Amino acid sequence: MMTNKPEEELELVRGSGNVFRDASLPNPDLQQAKAILSTKIIGILDDRNLSVRAAAKATGYSASDFSEIRNANLKRFTLDRLIKIINALDDDVQVSIDIQSRGTAATSAEVPQPA
């Protein structure tokens, strides 16, 4: 027999756009950047149907590196290492950084691309 429970009022909370910041984790901007890059790496592997071993053979990075990325264990990866892995997969990385002072509007800086 089903009972009618009163509907609970839910509060709608808008996130900041960075789940690591919303969860009050340390270094949220760095963690977000690493998550974005690792997601791109996983997407490349999936699009090309590359196993971690095939990716390792193609790039010179270890299969364990790709396994760690697939498992979102990113503690031992730096941003530049993740970018180098993407480059080794024959993809280019374009970096755009938004800097926002607390309490003011965001400013954007893009790294100029070579001609």
C-alpha positions as a printed NumPy array, in Angstrom:
array([[  0.   ,   0.   ,   0.   ],
       [  1.422,   3.36 ,  -0.992],
       [  1.242,   6.225,   1.392],
       [  1.086,   9.805,   0.288],
       [  4.046,  11.658,   1.745],
       [  3.971,  15.422,   1.745],
       [  6.252,  16.806,  -0.906],
       [  9.486,  18.121,   0.508],
       [ 10.42 ,  21.63 ,  -0.419],
       [ 13.688,  21.615,  -2.281],
       [ 15.938,  24.603,  -2.363],
       [ 17.403,  25.379,  -5.755],
       [ 21.053,  26.289,  -5.463],
       [ 22.895,  27.517,  -8.529],
       [ 26.439,  26.176,  -8.775],
       [ 29.498,  28.249,  -9.497],
       [ 30.347,  26.238, -12.605],
       [ 33.152,  24.52 , -10.718],
       [ 32.035,  21.449,  -8.785],
       [ 35.346,  21.388,  -6.892],
       [ 34.71 ,  24.919,  -5.611],
       [ 31.098,  24.102,  -4.765],
       [ 32.309,  21.106,  -2.714],
       [ 34.905,  23.324,  -0.947],
       [ 37.77 ,  21.134,  -2.136],
       [ 41.339,  22.466,  -2.154],
       [ 42.687,  24.021,  -5.364],
       [ 39.341,  23.981,  -7.158],
       [ 40.51 ,  25.832, -10.276],
       [ 43.46 ,  23.477, -10.76 ],
       [ 41.25 ,  20.44 , -10.188],
       [ 38.706,  21.748, -12.699],
       [ 41.402,  22.324, -15.342],
       [ 42.819,  18.825, -14.805],
       [ 39.336,  17.321, -15.041],
       [ 38.645,  19.146, -18.315],
       [ 41.93 ,  17.997, -19.863],
       [ 41.505,  14.409, -18.692],
       [ 37.969,  14.366, -20.1  ],
       [ 39.379,  15.464, -23.46 ],
       [ 42.016,  12.699, -23.318],
       [ 39.352,  10.086, -22.559],
       [ 37.247,  11.451, -25.429],
       [ 40.174,  11.123, -27.846],
       [ 40.79 ,   7.531, -26.742],
       [ 37.105,   6.691, -27.102],
       [ 36.742,   8.405, -30.49 ],
       [ 39.735,   6.491, -31.829],
       [ 38.822,   3.233, -30.075],
       [ 42.239,   3.184, -28.405],
       [ 42.889,   0.902, -25.466],
       [ 45.272,   2.155, -22.799],
       [ 47.949,  -0.145, -24.213],
       [ 47.42 ,   1.117, -27.774],
       [ 47.521,   4.723, -26.521],
       [ 50.739,   3.979, -24.657],
       [ 52.311,   2.461, -27.762],
       [ 51.226,   5.419, -29.91 ],
       [ 52.432,   8.127, -27.511],
       [ 55.315,   6.767, -25.452],
       [ 53.398,   7.416, -22.232],
       [ 52.716,   4.399, -20.045],
       [ 49.513,   2.389, -20.119],
       [ 49.241,   3.054, -16.39 ],
       [ 49.151,   6.811, -17.14 ],
       [ 46.124,   6.295, -19.363],
       [ 44.517,   3.961, -16.818],
       [ 44.953,   6.576, -14.096],
       [ 43.402,   9.224, -16.352],
       [ 40.467,   6.939, -17.227],
       [ 39.904,   6.319, -13.507],
       [ 40.07 ,  10.075, -12.716],
       [ 43.066,   9.533, -10.446],
       [ 44.786,  12.767, -11.404],
       [ 46.861,  13.531,  -8.295],
       [ 50.179,  12.745,  -9.946],
       [ 49.431,  14.685, -13.133],
       [ 50.326,  18.31 , -13.724],
       [ 48.533,  20.495, -16.244],
       [ 51.546,  20.564, -18.53 ],
       [ 51.823,  16.765, -18.453],
       [ 48.162,  16.386, -19.434],
       [ 48.677,  18.896, -22.26 ],
       [ 51.747,  16.961, -23.44 ],
       [ 49.704,  13.742, -23.475],
       [ 47.052,  15.425, -25.641],
       [ 49.792,  16.686, -27.959],
       [ 51.259,  13.175, -28.146],
       [ 47.838,  11.98 , -29.302],
       [ 48.242,  14.39 , -32.248],
       [ 45.729,  16.908, -30.965],
       [ 46.411,  20.564, -30.235],
       [ 45.47 ,  22.377, -27.061],
       [ 44.243,  25.95 , -27.054],
       [ 44.246,  27.571, -23.616],
       [ 41.932,  30.367, -22.553],
       [ 42.026,  31.756, -19.029],
       [ 39.366,  33.841, -17.337],
       [ 40.557,  35.79 , -14.318],
       [ 37.985,  37.267, -12.007],
       [ 38.695,  39.263,  -8.907],
       [ 36.31 ,  38.397,  -6.147],
       [ 33.423,  40.822,  -6.401],
       [ 34.182,  42.164,  -9.908],
       [ 33.479,  41.162, -13.479],
       [ 35.629,  38.57 , -15.241],
       [ 38.401,  39.461, -17.655],
       [ 39.561,  37.049, -20.302],
       [ 43.048,  36.374, -21.61 ],
       [ 43.768,  34.069, -24.493],
       [ 47.168,  32.785, -25.419],
       [ 47.945,  34.003, -28.936],
       [ 48.133,  31.195, -31.481],
       [ 51.148,  30.97 , -33.768],
       [ 50.523,  32.116, -37.328]])
